[in-house]
Amino acid sequence: MFHIYCPYCQEMRSEEEFHPHGQAHLERPLDPDNCSDKEWGEFLHFRTNPKGLHHEMWHHSAGCRKYFNIARDTATYEIKQVYKMGEKPQPAEESTQGVE
């Protein structure tokens, strides 16, 4: 088990209070009605799955119930940065926010 810093509650909480919601910063097609089935299928189902730094969207489901983003190393589970929705992540070498 690990602990996650909620940028809205501004406190470190147990991971049991949160739920991951997949890759962060996905851009919805500008005109989904005119996408091909292939383009729409790729948007809905295909995600990156890197070994290393990955930006994920999480939900504080047992707390403030808000969504936020986490930059996490998928190999070590180390959280590099936590930031609110709509904010841009810091470059990897500067990221230390939300780390115990």
BAROFI-866800 format. One record per residue: chain; z, x, y of N, C-alpha, C in turn. Coordinates in Angstrom, 3 decimals. Each point is the difference from the previous one (the first is absolute). Layout:
BEGIN
REC  chaine       n.w       n.u       n.v      ca.w      ca.u      ca.v       c.w       c.u       c.v
REC       A         Z         X         Y         Z         X         Y         Z         X         Y
...
***
This chain:
BEGIN
REC  chaine       n.w       n.u       n.v      ca.w      ca.u      ca.v       c.w       c.u       c.v
REC       A     0.000     0.839    -1.171     0.000    -0.839     1.171     0.000     0.892     1.246
REC       A    -0.702    -0.459     1.032     0.015     0.723     1.250     0.333    -0.953     1.141
REC       A     0.219     0.547     1.175     0.355    -0.796     1.163    -1.137     0.038     1.009
REC       A    -0.176    -1.125     0.680    -1.077    -0.149     0.964     0.600    -0.363     1.358
REC       A    -0.492     0.652     1.030     0.418    -0.305     1.362    -0.873    -1.135     0.522
REC       A     0.630    -1.095     0.454    -0.749    -1.103     0.598    -0.097     0.256     1.501
REC       A    -1.215     0.113     0.547    -0.140     0.289     1.424     0.413    -1.167     0.897
REC       A     0.116    -1.197    -0.559     0.424    -1.154     0.781     1.522    -0.167    -0.029
REC       A     0.604     0.098    -1.178     1.458    -0.083    -0.125     0.661     1.292     0.470
REC       A    -0.755     1.085    -0.034     0.443     1.338     0.378     1.173     0.483    -0.848
REC       A    -0.140    -0.221    -1.305     0.994     0.517    -0.934    -0.636     0.290    -1.347
REC       A     0.618     0.898    -0.753    -0.444     0.399    -1.324     0.549    -1.013    -0.995
REC       A    -0.882    -0.531    -0.865     0.410    -1.002    -0.983    -0.559     0.359    -1.374
REC       A     0.565    -0.594    -1.032    -0.440     0.227    -1.371    -1.413    -0.545    -0.199
REC       A    -0.786     0.690    -0.818    -1.376    -0.444    -0.260    -0.062    -1.395    -0.601
REC       A     1.095    -0.484    -0.587     0.025    -1.333    -0.601    -0.196    -1.112     1.026
REC       A     0.210     0.310     1.279    -0.174    -0.988     1.062    -1.451    -0.112     0.466
REC       A    -0.866     0.877    -0.496    -1.370     0.089     0.492    -1.012    -0.278    -1.114
REC       A    -1.190    -0.386     0.400    -1.112    -0.152    -0.945    -1.237     0.680     0.575
REC       A    -0.679     0.807    -0.818    -1.240     0.631     0.472    -1.134    -1.025     0.017
REC       A    -0.906     0.155     0.946    -1.141    -0.914     0.107    -1.319     0.748     0.082
REC       A    -0.061     1.174    -0.597    -1.265     0.709    -0.126    -0.340     0.913     1.158
REC       A    -1.231     0.411     0.004    -0.505     0.982     0.951     0.050    -0.545     1.428
REC       A     0.428     0.838     0.933     0.064    -0.380     1.411    -1.317     0.307     0.700
REC       A    -0.177    -0.574     1.149    -1.115     0.268     0.910    -1.365    -0.384    -0.583
REC       A    -0.048    -1.072    -0.772    -1.283    -0.480    -0.502    -0.672    -0.854     1.073
REC       A    -1.277     0.208     0.194    -0.739    -0.794     0.984    -0.795    -1.080    -0.714
REC       A     0.286    -1.243     0.377    -0.719    -1.138    -0.547    -1.434     0.049     0.518
REC       A    -0.970    -0.368    -0.827    -1.389    -0.029     0.477    -0.125    -0.878     1.244
REC       A    -0.800     0.421     0.961    -0.142    -0.738     1.257    -0.568    -1.394    -0.199
REC       A    -0.911    -0.151    -0.929    -0.619    -1.311    -0.251     0.037    -0.286    -1.503
REC       A     1.160    -0.438    -0.519     0.129    -0.174    -1.442    -0.955    -1.041    -0.586
REC       A    -0.427    -0.971     0.811    -0.926    -1.020    -0.514    -1.373     0.582    -0.319
REC       A    -0.338     1.118     0.624    -1.302     0.611    -0.229     0.069     1.298    -0.796
REC       A     1.147     0.270    -0.629     0.120     1.168    -0.882    -0.668    -0.301    -1.330
REC       A    -0.497     1.031    -0.608    -0.494    -0.177    -1.359     1.198    -0.139    -0.937
REC       A    -0.221    -0.509    -1.185     1.084    -0.106    -0.981     0.582     1.377    -0.304
REC       A    -0.863     1.011    -0.045     0.456     1.368    -0.267     0.920     0.483     1.117
REC       A    -0.398    -0.180     1.261     0.826     0.429     1.138     1.345    -0.727     0.019
REC       A    -0.019    -1.315    -0.224     1.237    -0.778     0.023     0.901     0.394    -1.167
REC       A    -0.579     0.206    -1.159     0.759     0.424    -1.172     0.655     1.355     0.209
REC       A    -0.725     0.924     0.616     0.566     1.316     0.284     1.163    -0.104     0.975
REC       A    -0.118    -0.861     1.019     1.101    -0.179     0.952     1.229    -0.585    -0.702
REC       A    -0.196    -0.980    -0.850     1.120    -0.672    -0.655     0.677     0.829    -1.086
REC       A    -0.775     0.769    -0.752     0.541     0.584    -1.224     0.076     1.519    -0.069
REC       A    -0.780     0.712     0.780    -0.031     1.450    -0.128     0.849     0.662     1.066
REC       A     0.948     0.822    -0.451     0.906     0.704     0.896     0.042     1.467    -0.398
REC       A     0.386     0.830     0.969     0.174     1.404    -0.348     1.308     0.143    -0.768
REC       A     0.060     0.965    -0.860     1.194     0.261    -0.789     0.195     1.518    -0.076
REC       A     0.304     0.610     1.155     0.053     1.456     0.030     1.285     0.562    -0.595
REC       A    -0.087     1.214    -0.447     1.193     0.756    -0.352     0.344     0.782     1.259
REC       A     1.115    -0.337     0.606     0.381     0.627     1.260     0.282    -1.065     1.040
REC       A    -0.284     0.299     1.260     0.328    -0.889     1.100    -0.818    -1.289    -0.056
REC       A     0.706    -1.123     0.078    -0.636    -1.319    -0.046     0.705    -0.916     0.977
REC       A    -0.764    -0.772     0.762     0.571    -0.946     0.962     0.045    -1.381    -0.659
REC       A     1.198    -0.583    -0.026     0.223    -1.263    -0.705     0.644    -1.020     0.935
REC       A    -0.274    -1.272    -0.262     0.647    -1.082     0.726     1.156    -0.510    -0.867
REC       A     1.170    -0.177     0.622     1.186    -0.488    -0.702     0.578    -1.194     0.743
REC       A     0.782    -0.807    -0.717     0.627    -1.199     0.559     1.499     0.073    -0.249
REC       A     0.801    -0.183     1.049     1.460    -0.007    -0.144     0.414    -1.417    -0.388
REC       A    -0.230    -0.347    -1.245     0.147    -1.374    -0.481     1.435    -0.501    -0.061
REC       A     0.970     0.884    -0.152     1.402    -0.431    -0.061     0.741     0.367     1.283
REC       A    -0.746     0.270     1.048     0.608     0.368     1.278    -0.650    -0.785     1.119
REC       A    -0.636     0.705     0.918    -0.600    -0.632     1.175    -1.296    -0.749    -0.319
REC       A    -0.554     0.205    -1.198    -1.212    -0.660    -0.486    -1.264     0.406     0.776
REC       A     0.019     1.183     0.581    -1.162     0.491     0.738    -0.756     1.034    -0.826
REC       A    -1.285     0.129     0.309    -0.857     1.002    -0.623    -0.013     1.263     0.846
REC       A    -0.137     1.134    -0.676    -0.105     1.297     0.671    -0.747     0.944    -0.923
REC       A    -0.295     1.191     0.501    -0.760     0.977    -0.780     0.849     1.214    -0.338
REC       A    -0.330     0.597    -1.119     0.662     1.218    -0.471    -1.071     1.015    -0.368
REC       A     0.201     1.241     0.417    -0.819     1.119    -0.475     0.845     0.682    -1.072
REC       A    -0.476    -0.046    -1.248     0.804     0.457    -1.137    -0.820     0.921    -0.882
REC       A     0.655     1.024    -0.545    -0.640     0.892    -0.965     0.092    -0.675    -1.362
REC       A    -1.140    -0.335    -0.577    -0.003    -0.738    -1.264     0.412     0.858    -1.189
REC       A    -0.037     1.310     0.139     0.396     0.881    -1.102     1.510     0.195    -0.057
REC       A     0.648     0.006     1.178     1.441     0.269     0.050     0.821    -1.209     0.441
REC       A    -0.661    -1.061     0.450     0.631    -1.206     0.567     0.672     0.267     1.338
REC       A    -0.132     1.194     0.556     0.630     0.323     1.275    -0.665    -0.776     1.128
REC       A     0.819    -0.688     0.785    -0.496    -0.744     1.150    -0.090     0.969     1.172
REC       A    -1.196     0.150     0.536    -0.243     0.938     1.093     0.182    -0.656     1.362
REC       A    -0.326    -1.284     0.084     0.056    -0.694     1.274     0.063    -1.502    -0.232
REC       A     0.704    -0.694     0.880     0.066    -1.455     0.001    -0.369    -0.443     1.410
REC       A    -0.887    -0.987     0.123    -0.409    -0.443     1.328    -0.374    -1.479    -0.027
REC       A     0.146    -0.635     1.162    -0.232    -1.440     0.130    -1.480    -0.338    -0.131
REC       A    -0.260    -1.242    -0.340    -1.377    -0.491    -0.053    -0.619     0.154     1.385
REC       A    -1.253     0.381     0.050    -0.699     0.180     1.262     0.132     1.395     0.575
REC       A     0.950     0.788    -0.509     0.146     1.375     0.456    -0.865     0.923    -0.847
REC       A    -0.378     1.110     0.559    -0.773     1.009    -0.729     0.960     1.015    -0.604
REC       A    -0.300     0.505    -1.189     0.859     1.034    -0.592    -0.160     1.322     0.743
REC       A     1.060     0.792    -0.021    -0.058     1.345     0.558    -0.735     0.897    -0.986
REC       A    -0.563     1.110     0.476    -0.598     0.958    -0.940     1.041     0.438    -1.033
REC       A    -0.426     0.287    -1.195     0.898     0.305    -1.127     0.994     1.112     0.305
REC       A    -0.414     1.029     0.717     0.902     1.113     0.254     1.107    -0.358     0.995
REC       A    -0.164    -1.088     0.772     1.011    -0.423     0.964     0.883    -1.114    -0.527
REC       A    -0.316    -0.570    -1.145     0.681    -1.185    -0.508     1.349     0.339    -0.630
REC       A     1.054    -0.513     0.597     1.339     0.135    -0.584     0.802    -1.281     0.220
REC       A    -0.584    -0.974     0.662     0.698    -1.242     0.297     0.240    -0.795    -1.273
REC       A     1.201    -0.532    -0.151     0.333    -0.816    -1.154     0.364     0.779    -1.236
REC       A     0.269     1.290     0.146     0.346     0.847    -1.137     1.496     0.248     0.031
REC       A     0.665    -0.128    -1.163     1.433     0.263    -0.096     0.276     1.471     0.057
***
